[in-house]
C-alpha cells in the first residue's frame, strides 16, 4: 500500500481538478424525489387491517359454531317433519280423492255438498292448528296422534257419506226390480 499512497500524494492535484457541481447534484436529487413513488405499506401489514381480520375471524368462528348448533336443531325438526310428511303423503291423497268423489257425485244436493265441505274446512283448520303445534313441540307423540286422528275423522266422514249414498242407490234399484 505504500505505492498506492505515494501515487495519490503525487497526483493529488489531478484529483482536485474536478469539483462536484453542487447545484447540478441537488437538482438531480430533487428531481428523483419528485418522481419517486410514495412509500407503499402492504395492506396486510397495516394495524387496522390486522384488527379487522381478527374481528372477521372471530365472527366467522362464532357463526360456524352457531350454525352447527342450529343445524343440530334442524335435524330434530327434520325428524318430526319427516314423520309428518309421511303421514301427509299417506292421508292427503286418500282424502283428496274421496273429496273429489263427493264433489262430483250427482246424487248429492248442493246443500249436502256445501255442508260436507264446511265440515272438511273445519277439519282442515284444526289440522293447521295441529301442524303449528307440532312445530312448537317437535317430538310430541300426542300431537302426531291428533293429526292422524284428524285425518281419520276426515276419511270416516267421507266414507259414511259415500256409504249412505250407496245404500240409497241400492234402495232405489230394489224399488225398480222385476215383478212376475
C-alpha positions as CSV (number, residue, x, y, z in Angstrom):
1,X,0.0,0.0,0.0
2,X,2.9,2.3,0.2
3,X,3.0,2.6,-3.6
4,X,-0.7,3.4,-3.6
5,X,-0.3,6.2,-1.0
6,X,2.7,7.6,-3.0
7,X,0.6,7.6,-6.2
8,X,-2.3,9.5,-4.5
9,X,0.1,12.1,-2.9
10,X,2.0,12.6,-6.2
11,X,-1.2,13.1,-8.2
12,X,-3.3,15.0,-5.7
13,X,-3.5,17.9,-7.9
14,X,-5.3,15.9,-10.6
15,X,-7.9,14.8,-8.1
16,X,-8.7,18.4,-7.1
17,X,-9.2,19.5,-10.7
18,X,-12.7,18.2,-10.8
19,X,-15.0,19.7,-8.3
20,X,-18.6,18.5,-7.8
21,X,-21.2,20.8,-9.2
22,X,-23.4,21.1,-6.1
23,X,-26.3,22.8,-7.9
24,X,-26.4,20.1,-10.5
25,X,-26.3,17.4,-7.8
26,X,-29.2,18.9,-5.8
27,X,-31.2,19.4,-9.0
28,X,-30.9,15.7,-9.7
29,X,-31.8,14.7,-6.1
30,X,-34.9,16.9,-6.1
31,X,-35.9,15.5,-9.5
32,X,-35.6,12.0,-8.2
33,X,-37.6,12.9,-5.1
34,X,-40.5,14.3,-7.2
35,X,-40.5,11.3,-9.5
36,X,-40.2,8.8,-6.7
37,X,-43.3,6.9,-5.7
38,X,-44.6,7.3,-2.2
39,X,-43.6,4.5,0.2
40,X,-46.4,1.9,0.0
41,X,-47.1,-0.2,3.1
42,X,-48.7,-3.5,2.1
43,X,-52.3,-3.9,3.2
44,X,-51.7,-6.9,5.4
45,X,-49.0,-5.0,7.4
46,X,-51.3,-2.2,8.4
47,X,-52.5,-2.4,12.0
48,X,-56.2,-1.5,11.2
49,X,-56.2,-4.4,8.7
50,X,-54.9,-6.8,11.3
51,X,-57.7,-5.7,13.8
52,X,-60.4,-6.1,11.1
53,X,-59.1,-9.5,10.1
54,X,-59.1,-10.6,13.7
55,X,-62.7,-9.4,14.1
56,X,-63.8,-11.2,10.9
57,X,-62.1,-14.4,12.0
58,X,-63.9,-14.3,15.4
59,X,-67.3,-13.6,13.7
60,X,-66.7,-16.4,11.2
61,X,-65.9,-18.9,14.0
62,X,-68.9,-17.8,16.0
63,X,-71.2,-18.1,13.0
64,X,-69.8,-21.5,12.2
65,X,-70.4,-22.8,15.7
66,X,-73.8,-21.1,15.8
67,X,-74.8,-22.7,12.5
68,X,-73.7,-26.1,13.7
69,X,-76.0,-25.8,16.7
70,X,-78.9,-24.6,14.5
71,X,-78.2,-27.5,12.1
72,X,-78.4,-29.9,15.0
73,X,-81.8,-28.4,16.0
74,X,-82.9,-28.6,12.3
75,X,-82.2,-32.3,12.3
76,X,-84.6,-32.7,15.2
77,X,-87.1,-30.6,13.3
78,X,-86.5,-32.6,10.2
79,X,-87.2,-35.8,12.2
80,X,-90.6,-34.6,13.3
81,X,-91.2,-33.1,9.9
82,X,-90.3,-36.4,8.2
83,X,-93.0,-38.2,10.3
84,X,-95.5,-35.5,9.5
85,X,-94.5,-35.6,5.8
86,X,-95.1,-39.4,5.7
87,X,-98.5,-39.0,7.4
88,X,-99.4,-36.3,5.0
89,X,-98.4,-38.2,1.9
90,X,-100.4,-41.2,3.0
91,X,-103.6,-39.5,4.0
92,X,-103.7,-36.4,1.8
93,X,-104.0,-38.3,-1.4
94,X,-106.7,-40.5,0.1
95,X,-108.7,-37.7,1.5
96,X,-108.4,-35.5,-1.7
97,X,-109.5,-38.4,-3.9
98,X,-112.6,-39.1,-1.7
99,X,-113.4,-35.4,-1.5
100,X,-113.4,-35.2,-5.3
101,X,-115.7,-38.3,-5.4
102,X,-118.2,-36.4,-3.2
103,X,-117.9,-33.2,-5.1
104,X,-118.5,-34.9,-8.4
105,X,-121.3,-37.1,-7.1
106,X,-124.5,-36.0,-8.7
107,X,-126.8,-37.9,-6.3
108,X,-125.9,-35.3,-3.6
109,X,-127.7,-32.0,-3.4
110,X,-125.7,-28.8,-3.4
111,X,-126.8,-28.2,0.2
112,X,-125.3,-31.5,1.3
113,X,-122.1,-30.9,-0.6
114,X,-121.6,-27.4,1.0
115,X,-122.4,-28.9,4.4
116,X,-119.9,-31.7,3.8
117,X,-117.3,-29.2,2.5
118,X,-117.8,-27.0,5.6
119,X,-117.0,-30.0,7.8
120,X,-113.9,-30.7,5.8
121,X,-112.8,-27.0,6.1
122,X,-113.2,-27.2,9.9
123,X,-111.1,-30.3,10.0
124,X,-108.5,-28.5,7.7
125,X,-108.4,-25.6,10.1
126,X,-107.9,-28.0,13.0
127,X,-105.1,-29.7,11.1
128,X,-103.3,-26.4,10.5
129,X,-103.5,-25.7,14.3
130,X,-102.1,-29.1,15.0
131,X,-99.3,-28.6,12.4
132,X,-98.3,-25.3,14.1
133,X,-98.4,-27.1,17.5
134,X,-96.2,-29.8,16.0
135,X,-93.6,-27.2,15.1
136,X,-93.6,-25.9,18.7
137,X,-93.4,-29.3,20.3
138,X,-91.2,-31.2,18.0
139,X,-91.3,-34.8,19.3
140,X,-94.8,-34.7,20.9
141,X,-96.4,-38.0,20.2
142,X,-99.8,-36.7,21.3
143,X,-99.8,-34.0,18.5
144,X,-98.9,-36.7,15.9
145,X,-101.7,-38.9,17.2
146,X,-104.1,-35.9,17.0
147,X,-103.0,-35.3,13.4
148,X,-103.6,-38.9,12.5
149,X,-106.9,-38.8,14.3
150,X,-107.9,-35.7,12.3
151,X,-107.2,-37.5,9.0
152,X,-109.1,-40.5,10.2
153,X,-112.1,-38.2,11.1
154,X,-112.0,-36.8,7.5
155,X,-111.8,-40.3,6.0
156,X,-114.6,-41.6,8.3
157,X,-116.8,-38.6,7.4
158,X,-116.3,-39.2,3.7
159,X,-116.8,-43.0,4.0
160,X,-120.0,-42.5,5.9
161,X,-121.3,-40.1,3.3
162,X,-120.4,-42.4,0.4
163,X,-121.9,-45.4,2.3
164,X,-125.2,-43.6,2.7
165,X,-125.2,-42.7,-1.0
166,X,-124.6,-46.3,-2.0
167,X,-127.3,-47.5,0.4
168,X,-129.8,-45.1,-1.1
169,X,-128.8,-46.3,-4.6
170,X,-129.4,-49.9,-3.6
171,X,-132.8,-49.0,-2.2
172,X,-133.7,-47.2,-5.5
173,X,-132.6,-50.2,-7.5
174,X,-134.7,-52.5,-5.4
175,X,-137.8,-50.4,-6.0
176,X,-137.4,-50.8,-9.8
177,X,-136.9,-54.6,-9.8
178,X,-138.8,-57.0,-12.0
179,X,-142.2,-58.4,-10.9
180,X,-143.5,-61.6,-12.2
